[in-house]
Amino acid sequence: MKKKIVLIGMMGSGKTTVGKVLSKILKLNFVDTDILIEKKCGLKITKIFDKYGEKYFRRKEEEIVLNTLLNDKKPCIVALGGGAFLNKKLQKIILKETISIWLDTTIELIYKRCRKSNRRPLLYKDNNKNLKEIIKNLLKIRKSIYSKAKFRVKTNEKPIKVCNRILIYIKNFI
């Protein structure tokens, strides 16, 4: 494996779960950029949003993702935050320099995975009033951007099955 594998998709699509399993299978390090942001800022993402706003968070996200992609040349599995791939600068580098995989998930599954979580600030702007509607609107905006990824994998199965499908797609890069 010569390139980094970058997992993109909506919050709750399984990027962290699938990324950890895939990293074990491929014996590569796993990097969750949301965790790196939290470590760098010394705050949970929800607190960063509350205290500094989304714009500040996106600047930090860009800085940390760029550092992860460009400064460390070793291959690894990278789970991006749900909105990171919307950043055109990051998108361009990811599409050119990595193996990008969109973990495509249904609205129902995202809802099921996220409804009890308070760690997703974009979903809880209105105190969870219309969670399904918020997810639907975010997905509507993001779907065409996520679809630029090199590969698309449905994540409506167990993580190991999703990983096996990913391995089939990337076999020529290993």
GICOR-V920337 format. One record per residue. N is the residue number from 0. RES is the residue in one small letter. OMEGA is omega in degrees with one decimal (none if undefined). BURIAL is 1 if it has 24 or more other C-alpha atoms within 12 Angstrom, else 0. D_CENTER is the distance of its C-alpha to the mean C-alpha in whole Angstrom. Layout:
# GICOR-V920337
n = <N & N>
res = <RES & RES>
omega = <OMEGA & OMEGA>
burial = <BURIAL & BURIAL>
d_center = <D_CENTER & D_CENTER>
This chain:
# GICOR-V920337
n = <0 & 1 & 2 & 3 & 4 & 5 & 6 & 7 & 8 & 9 & 10 & 11 & 12 & 13 & 14 & 15 & 16 & 17 & 18 & 19 & 20 & 21 & 22 & 23 & 24 & 25 & 26 & 27 & 28 & 29 & 30 & 31 & 32 & 33 & 34 & 35 & 36 & 37 & 38 & 39 & 40 & 41 & 42 & 43 & 44 & 45 & 46 & 47 & 48 & 49 & 50 & 51 & 52 & 53 & 54 & 55 & 56 & 57 & 58 & 59 & 60 & 61 & 62 & 63 & 64 & 65 & 66 & 67 & 68 & 69 & 70 & 71 & 72 & 73 & 74 & 75 & 76 & 77 & 78 & 79 & 80 & 81 & 82 & 83 & 84 & 85 & 86 & 87 & 88 & 89 & 90 & 91 & 92 & 93 & 94 & 95 & 96 & 97 & 98 & 99 & 100 & 101 & 102 & 103 & 104 & 105 & 106 & 107 & 108 & 109 & 110 & 111 & 112 & 113 & 114 & 115 & 116 & 117 & 118 & 119 & 120 & 121 & 122 & 123 & 124 & 125 & 126 & 127 & 128 & 129 & 130 & 131 & 132 & 133 & 134 & 135 & 136 & 137 & 138 & 139 & 140 & 141 & 142 & 143 & 144 & 145 & 146 & 147 & 148 & 149 & 150 & 151 & 152 & 153 & 154 & 155 & 156 & 157 & 158 & 159 & 160 & 161 & 162 & 163 & 164 & 165 & 166 & 167 & 168 & 169 & 170 & 171 & 172 & 173>
res = <m & k & k & k & i & v & l & i & g & m & m & g & s & g & k & t & t & v & g & k & v & l & s & k & i & l & k & l & n & f & v & d & t & d & i & l & i & e & k & k & c & g & l & k & i & t & k & i & f & d & k & y & g & e & k & y & f & r & r & k & e & e & e & i & v & l & n & t & l & l & n & d & k & k & p & c & i & v & a & l & g & g & g & a & f & l & n & k & k & l & q & k & i & i & l & k & e & t & i & s & i & w & l & d & t & t & i & e & l & i & y & k & r & c & r & k & s & n & r & r & p & l & l & y & k & d & n & n & k & n & l & k & e & i & i & k & n & l & l & k & i & r & k & s & i & y & s & k & a & k & f & r & v & k & t & n & e & k & p & i & k & v & c & n & r & i & l & i & y & i & k & n & f & i>
omega = <-177.9 & -175.9 & 171.9 & 173.6 & -178.0 & 179.2 & 179.5 & 178.3 & -178.7 & 170.3 & -179.6 & -179.4 & 177.7 & -176.8 & -179.1 & -178.7 & 179.8 & -179.6 & 179.5 & 179.3 & -179.3 & -179.6 & 177.4 & -179.2 & -176.1 & -178.3 & 177.7 & 174.8 & 175.5 & 179.6 & 174.6 & -173.8 & 176.5 & 178.3 & 177.1 & 178.8 & 179.5 & 179.3 & -178.2 & -176.8 & -178.0 & -179.6 & 171.7 & -176.8 & 179.4 & 179.2 & 176.9 & 178.1 & -178.3 & -172.5 & -172.1 & 179.8 & -176.1 & -178.4 & 177.9 & 179.5 & -178.3 & 176.6 & 177.9 & 179.7 & 179.4 & -179.3 & -176.6 & 178.3 & 177.6 & 178.6 & -180.0 & -175.5 & -169.9 & -173.4 & 177.6 & -173.4 & -178.4 & 175.8 & 177.3 & 175.0 & -178.2 & 173.0 & 178.3 & 170.0 & -175.2 & -177.2 & -174.1 & -176.2 & 176.5 & 177.9 & -173.9 & 178.9 & 178.7 & -179.5 & -178.2 & -179.6 & -179.7 & -178.5 & -177.2 & -167.7 & -173.4 & 169.4 & -176.5 & -178.2 & 177.2 & 174.2 & -174.2 & -173.3 & 178.9 & 176.8 & -178.8 & -178.6 & 176.1 & 179.3 & -178.6 & -177.4 & -172.7 & -170.5 & -178.9 & -178.6 & 174.4 & -177.0 & -174.5 & -170.5 & -179.1 & -179.8 & -171.5 & 176.4 & -176.6 & -179.6 & 171.3 & -175.7 & -178.2 & -173.6 & -180.0 & -179.6 & 178.2 & 178.7 & -179.6 & -179.7 & 177.3 & -179.0 & 178.7 & 179.6 & -170.2 & -172.5 & -178.0 & 178.0 & 177.2 & -176.0 & 176.6 & 179.8 & -178.6 & -179.9 & 176.6 & -179.1 & 175.5 & -177.3 & 179.3 & 178.5 & 177.2 & -178.3 & -178.8 & 178.0 & 176.7 & 178.7 & 178.7 & 177.4 & 178.0 & -179.6 & 176.9 & -179.4 & -172.3 & -174.0 & 179.6 & -178.9 & -176.7 & none>
burial = <0 & 0 & 1 & 1 & 1 & 1 & 1 & 1 & 1 & 1 & 1 & 1 & 1 & 1 & 1 & 1 & 1 & 1 & 1 & 1 & 1 & 1 & 1 & 0 & 0 & 1 & 0 & 0 & 0 & 1 & 1 & 1 & 1 & 1 & 1 & 1 & 1 & 0 & 0 & 0 & 1 & 0 & 0 & 0 & 1 & 1 & 0 & 1 & 1 & 0 & 0 & 0 & 0 & 0 & 0 & 0 & 1 & 1 & 0 & 1 & 1 & 1 & 1 & 1 & 1 & 1 & 0 & 1 & 1 & 0 & 0 & 0 & 0 & 0 & 1 & 1 & 1 & 1 & 1 & 1 & 1 & 1 & 1 & 1 & 1 & 1 & 1 & 0 & 0 & 1 & 1 & 0 & 1 & 1 & 1 & 0 & 0 & 1 & 1 & 1 & 1 & 1 & 1 & 1 & 1 & 1 & 1 & 0 & 0 & 1 & 1 & 0 & 1 & 1 & 1 & 0 & 0 & 0 & 1 & 1 & 1 & 1 & 1 & 1 & 0 & 0 & 0 & 0 & 0 & 0 & 1 & 0 & 0 & 1 & 1 & 0 & 0 & 1 & 1 & 0 & 0 & 1 & 1 & 0 & 1 & 1 & 1 & 1 & 1 & 1 & 1 & 1 & 1 & 1 & 1 & 1 & 0 & 0 & 1 & 0 & 0 & 1 & 1 & 0 & 1 & 1 & 1 & 0 & 0 & 1 & 0 & 0 & 0 & 0>
d_center = <20 & 21 & 17 & 14 & 11 & 8 & 5 & 4 & 5 & 7 & 7 & 9 & 8 & 8 & 5 & 8 & 11 & 11 & 9 & 12 & 15 & 14 & 15 & 18 & 19 & 19 & 20 & 17 & 16 & 12 & 10 & 8 & 8 & 9 & 11 & 13 & 13 & 15 & 17 & 18 & 19 & 20 & 19 & 16 & 14 & 16 & 19 & 18 & 17 & 21 & 23 & 21 & 20 & 16 & 18 & 18 & 15 & 14 & 16 & 15 & 12 & 13 & 16 & 13 & 11 & 14 & 16 & 14 & 14 & 17 & 19 & 19 & 20 & 19 & 17 & 14 & 11 & 8 & 5 & 3 & 4 & 5 & 8 & 7 & 8 & 11 & 13 & 15 & 16 & 12 & 12 & 16 & 15 & 12 & 14 & 17 & 17 & 14 & 13 & 10 & 10 & 9 & 8 & 11 & 12 & 15 & 16 & 18 & 16 & 13 & 16 & 17 & 15 & 14 & 18 & 19 & 16 & 17 & 14 & 13 & 15 & 14 & 15 & 18 & 20 & 23 & 23 & 21 & 24 & 23 & 19 & 19 & 20 & 18 & 15 & 17 & 18 & 14 & 13 & 17 & 16 & 12 & 13 & 15 & 13 & 10 & 13 & 14 & 12 & 15 & 14 & 13 & 13 & 14 & 13 & 16 & 18 & 18 & 15 & 18 & 18 & 15 & 15 & 19 & 18 & 15 & 18 & 20 & 18 & 18 & 22 & 23 & 21 & 22>
